[in-house]
């Protein structure tokens, strides 16, 4: 199976807030793209950061590490949205749920995230 590239759509819903909508795989090869995109919006004055994971097909330990780096490296809050069941299990098992603001999708949303060991 060919890995899916990561695309990041950046929107700014209001002053000081940026939303990064991810589509594709968040893994060793693509996690640096998330870190770079977050650094750019923070350099532009966005202190509150929301990462929408609804379009992520795979998240491995590098993706989890990126969340931790973003939460500790910013001056404002990091919120994860669109978190599916499998990714939620990874966040729970690693203790990241207690460190990050995680917003679950509404009932009936599809869960396409695959776990990688």
SULGI-V282185 format. One record per residue. N is the residue number from 1. PHI is phi in whole degrees, -180 to 180 (NA if undefined). D_CENTER is the distance of its C-alpha to the mean C-alpha in whole Angstrom. Layout:
n=N phi=PHI d_center=D_CENTER
n=N phi=PHI d_center=D_CENTER
This chain:
n=1 phi=NA d_center=23
n=2 phi=-81 d_center=21
n=3 phi=-65 d_center=18
n=4 phi=-91 d_center=16
n=5 phi=-66 d_center=15
n=6 phi=-100 d_center=11
n=7 phi=-117 d_center=12
n=8 phi=-128 d_center=10
n=9 phi=-102 d_center=12
n=10 phi=-105 d_center=12
n=11 phi=-128 d_center=14
n=12 phi=-126 d_center=16
n=13 phi=-62 d_center=17
n=14 phi=-159 d_center=19
n=15 phi=-60 d_center=20
n=16 phi=83 d_center=18
n=17 phi=-128 d_center=15
n=18 phi=-125 d_center=12
n=19 phi=-118 d_center=10
n=20 phi=-108 d_center=8
n=21 phi=-100 d_center=8
n=22 phi=-98 d_center=7
n=23 phi=-136 d_center=10
n=24 phi=120 d_center=11
n=25 phi=-103 d_center=11
n=26 phi=-110 d_center=8
n=27 phi=-144 d_center=11
n=28 phi=-53 d_center=14
n=29 phi=-77 d_center=15
n=30 phi=-110 d_center=12
n=31 phi=-56 d_center=9
n=32 phi=-60 d_center=12
n=33 phi=-65 d_center=11
n=34 phi=-64 d_center=8
n=35 phi=-61 d_center=10
n=36 phi=-65 d_center=13
n=37 phi=-63 d_center=11
n=38 phi=-66 d_center=10
n=39 phi=-62 d_center=14
n=40 phi=-65 d_center=15
n=41 phi=-71 d_center=14
n=42 phi=-69 d_center=15
n=43 phi=-66 d_center=18
n=44 phi=-84 d_center=19
n=45 phi=99 d_center=19
n=46 phi=-84 d_center=16
n=47 phi=-100 d_center=16
n=48 phi=-98 d_center=13
n=49 phi=-127 d_center=10
n=50 phi=-115 d_center=8
n=51 phi=-113 d_center=4
n=52 phi=-91 d_center=6
n=53 phi=-102 d_center=5
n=54 phi=-60 d_center=9
n=55 phi=-102 d_center=10
n=56 phi=-83 d_center=8
n=57 phi=-91 d_center=12
n=58 phi=-152 d_center=11
n=59 phi=-136 d_center=9
n=60 phi=-107 d_center=11
n=61 phi=-62 d_center=12
n=62 phi=-68 d_center=11
n=63 phi=-65 d_center=7
n=64 phi=-62 d_center=8
n=65 phi=-62 d_center=10
n=66 phi=-61 d_center=8
n=67 phi=-61 d_center=6
n=68 phi=-65 d_center=10
n=69 phi=-61 d_center=11
n=70 phi=-65 d_center=9
n=71 phi=-71 d_center=11
n=72 phi=-91 d_center=14
n=73 phi=-94 d_center=14
n=74 phi=-103 d_center=14
n=75 phi=-96 d_center=17
n=76 phi=-131 d_center=15
n=77 phi=-72 d_center=13
n=78 phi=-114 d_center=9
n=79 phi=-124 d_center=8
n=80 phi=-102 d_center=6
n=81 phi=-123 d_center=8
n=82 phi=68 d_center=9
n=83 phi=-79 d_center=9
n=84 phi=-83 d_center=12
n=85 phi=-59 d_center=14
n=86 phi=-67 d_center=14
n=87 phi=-66 d_center=10
n=88 phi=-60 d_center=12
n=89 phi=-62 d_center=15
n=90 phi=-63 d_center=13
n=91 phi=-63 d_center=11
n=92 phi=-65 d_center=15
n=93 phi=-63 d_center=17
n=94 phi=-91 d_center=15
n=95 phi=83 d_center=16
n=96 phi=-71 d_center=12
n=97 phi=-59 d_center=13
n=98 phi=-77 d_center=15
n=99 phi=-98 d_center=14
n=100 phi=-115 d_center=11
n=101 phi=-82 d_center=11
n=102 phi=-116 d_center=10
n=103 phi=-110 d_center=11
n=104 phi=-77 d_center=12
n=105 phi=-68 d_center=13
n=106 phi=-68 d_center=17
n=107 phi=-57 d_center=20
n=108 phi=93 d_center=20
n=109 phi=-72 d_center=17
n=110 phi=-72 d_center=17
n=111 phi=-120 d_center=15
n=112 phi=-108 d_center=15
n=113 phi=-74 d_center=12
n=114 phi=-103 d_center=15
n=115 phi=-85 d_center=15
n=116 phi=-121 d_center=16
n=117 phi=-79 d_center=18
